[in-house]
């Protein structure tokens, strides 16, 4: 039986393994610079930066969703940014991704959020179609902007 539940500290090593699986799938493994201990501190330390839910089947963690709060000035409401959702390839097309996304929608709804947002790679047509089948809108006119830690340090040093 599939179980979706809040992640616990004991899940961190497995979640990090799944993060590496996601990085492999996206062909971005070389960009993973973090580790399970950093993830543990950011999920369960004194000042958590994010939360996660996990999908379990027969006590095996087969997927996860990691998210954090946002805020919309236009809506003047809180929101949630879904950083990553991942299901091991051999468990896809069995309702696991839909269960994770449904749980995320419930979390956002229960917290009074005006939005649940995430990014999807433009080449990942399977994911795009999956998200659209759930009722999500893929925004064509928005691009993700990012400053890396090195850029942040450079800018901060000039202030």
N, C-alpha and C positions, 0 to 999 in steps of 0.2 A: 504494500500500500504506500502511495506517495504521501510524504509529509512535508509541508512547508512550515518552517519555524524560524524564530529569531536566532541568529548566530550566537554562539557562546564562545568563551575564551578557548575551550577545548577544540573548537572547529578551525582555529586560525591556520594551523599547518596545512590542513586539507584545502581551505579556501585559497591559500597561497599556491598550492599545487594546481588548482583550477585556474588561477590567474595566469600561471605559466602556460597552461593549456590554451587559454584565450590568446595569449601573446603568440603562441605557435600558430594558431588558426589565422590570426591577423598578419602573420609574417613579420612580427615586431618583437620577437624574443630578445633581440640584441638591445632593445630599448628598456628592458626591465632592469632597473638598478636597485630596487628595493628588496626587502626580505621579509620573512614571516615575523620576525621580532618587531620591526617597524610597524607592520600591519597590526600586530597585537596591541602595540601602544596607541595606535591611532583609532582602533575600534574599542579598546577596553581600558585605556589608561585614564589618568586623572582628568583629562579634557578631551573626550572622544571627538574626533573630526568627522566620523562617518559611522554608519550602521550597516549591517548586512543581514540578509535572510538566506537560508539554505534550503535546498531540496534534497530530501533523503528518500531512498528506496531500499528497503530491507537493511536499514541502518548504514547504508553507504551514501555518503554525500556526493551527489551527481551533478549539482548545479548550485549557483549562488546569484544573488543580486546585491550590489553594494551601492549605497546611496547616502546623500547628505542634504541638509536643508538649504533652500534658496529663498529669495523674496522677490516678488514682482511689484515694482513701483506703480505700474499701470493698473494692476488689479488691486493694489494695496492688500495683498494676501501672501501668506507663506506658500512655498512650493517645495518640491523635492526634485533634485537632480539625480537621475539614475546613472551612476558612473559606468557600471558594467553589469551585464546580465549574461550568464554563460551556462550552457548545459553541455556536458560531455557528448561528443558526436554520436556515440552508440545509443544514447538515450533520447535523441531528438525525434520529433514527429510522434511523440507518445504523450503529449500534453504537459510535459514538464515546464517548458518555457511559458506556456499559457498560464499554468498555475503560478509561476513566479510573477508574471506580469499582473495577474489578477490580485495576488497578494500585495503587490506594490500599489495598485490602484486603491485597494482597501485601506492601506496604511495612509496614503495621501488623502483619501476621502475622510477617514476617521480623524485626521489631524487638521481638517478644515483647509486643506491646500486648494489653491486655485489652479495649480498646474502640476503635472508630472512630466518632466522633460528629460531627454537623453539624445545622444548623437549616434549616428549609424554611418559606417563607411559607405561611400557612394558606390563601391563595387560589390557590396554585399546584398545582392538582389533578393536572396532568400530571406534575409532579416528584414529588408524593407517591406517585402510582401507580407511577412508574418505580422509586423507591426501594423501595417495598414489593415490587415484582416481583423485586428483587435479594435480598430477605430481610430488609430493614431494618424495624425497628419504629418507627413514629411515636408518640412518647410524648405522650399526651393531657394528662397531669397536670403537665407542666413548662413553665414560662414563662421566657423569656430575660430576664435582668436586665442593665442596662448603666449605667455611669457614664461620662459624657463627660469629655474633657480639662478642660473648664471646671469640672465638678463635682469632679473629682479635685484640681484646684488649690485650689478653695474649701475642701475638707475638709482638705487638706494644710496650708493656711495656718492652720488652727485648732488644729493639733496642737503 
